[in-house]
Amino acid sequence: MSIKIKDKEIINVRGNVVWTQTSRENEFKKANAVVQFLPFGTDERYNSLQSYDLLAQLEEEYSHDFKILNNIYAS
């Protein structure tokens, strides 16, 4: 899969879909999925360590916003 976020480098990772759900919202079909990534490492069977670093950067950037929202809603 390729993870594309505006103004960010594309992150290519391999994994397995472990859960899916579809629903209808108005006239649009909505799909959700959970993907379990394959391990990260230097072997060609694994996702690259560069992909791991890019995902870690995204988590650091975006998890901060979610923590703030969770603290606001918990108040």
N, C-alpha and C positions, 0 to 999 in steps of 0.2 A: 504494500500500500504506500501511497505517497501522501504525506501530510503537508497540506499547503495552507499557510497563514499569510495574509497580506503583509507585504514588506519584510518577510522572513525567508530564510533559505528553506528550500523544499527538503523534507526529511523522508527518506525512503527506509521503510522497515518491513520485515517479514513477520508473520504471525498467523494465528488461527482464530477464526470467528468462533466464539464460544457461546454467544447468546444473541438473538435478534428479536425485534418486535416491530410490527408495523401497525399503524393506526391511520385514521382519516381525520383531518382537521379541515373543516369546511370542504372545499373541493380538492384539496391537496392531500396526497398520500405522504405520510411521514414515516421514516424508518430510523430505528436506533439499533446500534450493534455494540457489543463488547468484544474487543480483540485482545487476545493474550499474545504478547510479543514473544518471538523466539529469543533465546539468550543473546547477550551481547558479548563480543569477544573478537579475537584476531583470526579465528578459523573461518574459512569461506562459508561454512554452514551457518554461521551466526550473523546477527545484525552487527554492523560496524560500530566501533567505539566512537566514531565521529557522530553517528546517529544518536548514540546514548548521550553524548555531551550536548547535542542540540536539544534533545528532549528535556534534559536536566535544566537547561537554560530557560526553556519555555515554562517548565514547572515553577521555577524560581520566580519568573516574571508574573505569571498568572495566578499562582496560588496565593500570593500576597493580597491580591484583590479579593479573592474568595474569603480569606481569613478576616479581612476588614468587614465584609458583608455579614459573615457569620457572627461576628462580635456585635454588629449593629442590631441584627435580628434577635440575638440572645438577650439584649438589654431590655 
